[in-house]
């Protein structure tokens, strides 16, 4: 899993606003129980792609009323 995280972060260097990459990094952090880092990437994905349905269905995309 460390290699996957490294690869995804490398890809983000080339496409820092790609929501799929941001979501992948968030998921990998979540699988490692690194919740704060996961949430940071989810929130970043929400900022760069607020209308993306995949981002909206993530915990960071949900709004509370």
Secondary structure, 3 states (H helix, E strand, C coil): CHHHHHHHHHHHHHCCCCHHHHHHHHHHHHHCCCHHHHHHHHHHHHHHCCCCHHHHCCCCCCCCC
